[in-house]
Amino acid sequence: MDNGSYPLLSSLKSEGISLLIFDLDGTILDSMNVWNQVDVEFLGRFGFEVTPEYTDMVKRVSIEDAARYTAQRYKLPLTPQEIQDTWNQMVGEFYSSEVELKEGALEYLNEAKHLGFKMGVATALNRTNCFNALRKNGILELFDAVITLEDTGKNTDKNSPDIFLKVLGYINAMGNMVAPGGALVFDDVPSACRGARMGDFKTCAVYDDIGCGKDNWNLFASSCDYAIRNW
């Protein structure tokens, strides 16, 4: 496989890929802008600006860890739970009634299902927002496994392979025999793809203005087995 080549479904199986694992925010969901707006508005209340480093951190960790990180980094007069509750209130309606798929993502997912790929979700979204978004867009039934960082049962993030291994374990518990090298992880954040590669998974960079950023795209794409500029 050439680094940065588009992952054509018709050829993936010949490359030994049988499981596709998708991130949600910024990958198949056109949702990163709402989180950026939340970050800008929330931090702006306390006189702070959003930085690319902050976005990278909170995108790859659970909302609980993101709230703890935010409280500690900016020494806010709120508990992590209060920060988390505020964020959930700000985005809850969006995930239940407004969030849309990225253009072309639905067709890609439907074709993958038609061709017999196993498919999983690995997301830092909490379970409520995750399932609301999947149901709102009518794609929940396409996935054989839906795993959030809450399901890993330990303090981890997508900088490690744990969540991807959790998806793999769930799929294999259903009677499949898939090795990490037979699974392809789609994500828009470079650190998440690095985490997947640590577990020997194949990776596909997915472009997002906020997730990976325009300036980082070429390096990100070339570091992965495949790359998707748009679906």
PyMOL commands that set and color helices and strands:
alter all, ss='L'
color gray80, all
select helices_A, chain A and resi 9-15+32-44+52-60+63-74+80-97+105-114+127-136+140-142+149-152+162-173+180-182+190-198+214-223
alter helices_A, ss='H'
color red, helices_A
select strands_A, chain A and resi 19-22+118-123+145-148+183-187+202-206+226-228
alter strands_A, ss='S'
color yellow, strands_A
deselect
rebuild
show_as cartoon
